[in-house]
């Protein structure tokens, strides 16, 4: 199955304070998002694997990183991403083989981690 990225309200590429490439976007998680189907039927949430897949896909599109990862480090799921939530996504390229990411709702951290590519 091909990754279906969210429809971003806005999305930009810039440099971080540490002079690292950075992607910043904001999206509203539509209630008909394919990734909400079956997870869970009575109380849908965005699965963690979908969150990771979006980061991998965006990094590959913008920085030509591999689409397979070697390992996931410091992964944290602080809160659920629910249908109709407005979510900010930040991805930073730390090294050629590594990106960090953070999903948040304003100042509220939703999930974060570091992906190391093959």
PEKAJO-V870371 format. One record per residue. N is the residue number from 1. RES is the residue in one small letter. D_CENTER is the distance of its C-alpha to the mean C-alpha in Angstrom with 1 decimal. Layout:
# PEKAJO-V870371
<<N;RES;D_CENTER> <N;RES;D_CENTER>>
This chain:
# PEKAJO-V870371
<<1;x;17.6> <2;x;15.7> <3;x;12.0> <4;x;12.1> <5;x;9.4> <6;x;9.8> <7;x;12.7> <8;x;11.8> <9;x;14.6> <10;x;14.4> <11;x;12.5> <12;x;14.0> <13;x;14.4> <14;x;16.5> <15;x;17.8> <16;x;17.0> <17;x;20.1> <18;x;20.4> <19;x;20.7> <20;x;17.5> <21;x;15.4> <22;x;12.5> <23;x;10.2> <24;x;10.0> <25;x;9.5> <26;x;10.5> <27;x;10.7> <28;x;12.9> <29;x;12.1> <30;x;15.3> <31;x;17.5> <32;x;18.2> <33;x;14.7> <34;x;15.7> <35;x;13.2> <36;x;15.1> <37;x;18.4> <38;x;20.0> <39;x;17.5> <40;x;19.7> <41;x;22.4> <42;x;24.0> <43;x;20.9> <44;x;17.7> <45;x;14.3> <46;x;10.8> <47;x;11.0> <48;x;9.1> <49;x;9.6> <50;x;7.9> <51;x;4.6> <52;x;5.6> <53;x;7.1> <54;x;4.9> <55;x;4.1> <56;x;7.8> <57;x;9.0> <58;x;8.2> <59;x;9.7> <60;x;12.4> <61;x;13.2> <62;x;13.6> <63;x;14.9> <64;x;16.2> <65;x;14.7> <66;x;15.6> <67;x;13.7> <68;x;15.0> <69;x;14.2> <70;x;17.2> <71;x;15.8> <72;x;13.2> <73;x;14.5> <74;x;14.5> <75;x;11.9> <76;x;12.3> <77;x;11.8> <78;x;13.8> <79;x;13.9> <80;x;13.2> <81;x;11.3> <82;x;14.3> <83;x;15.5> <84;x;16.2> <85;x;14.1> <86;x;13.1> <87;x;9.7> <88;x;8.9> <89;x;5.8> <90;x;7.4> <91;x;7.3> <92;x;10.9> <93;x;13.0> <94;x;15.4> <95;x;17.6> <96;x;18.2> <97;x;16.8> <98;x;14.1> <99;x;10.8> <100;x;9.5> <101;x;6.4> <102;x;6.8> <103;x;6.2> <104;x;9.8> <105;x;12.7> <106;x;15.1> <107;x;16.2> <108;x;15.0> <109;x;12.3> <110;x;10.4> <111;x;8.5> <112;x;8.3> <113;x;9.5> <114;x;10.9> <115;x;11.0> <116;x;14.4> <117;x;15.3> <118;x;18.7>>
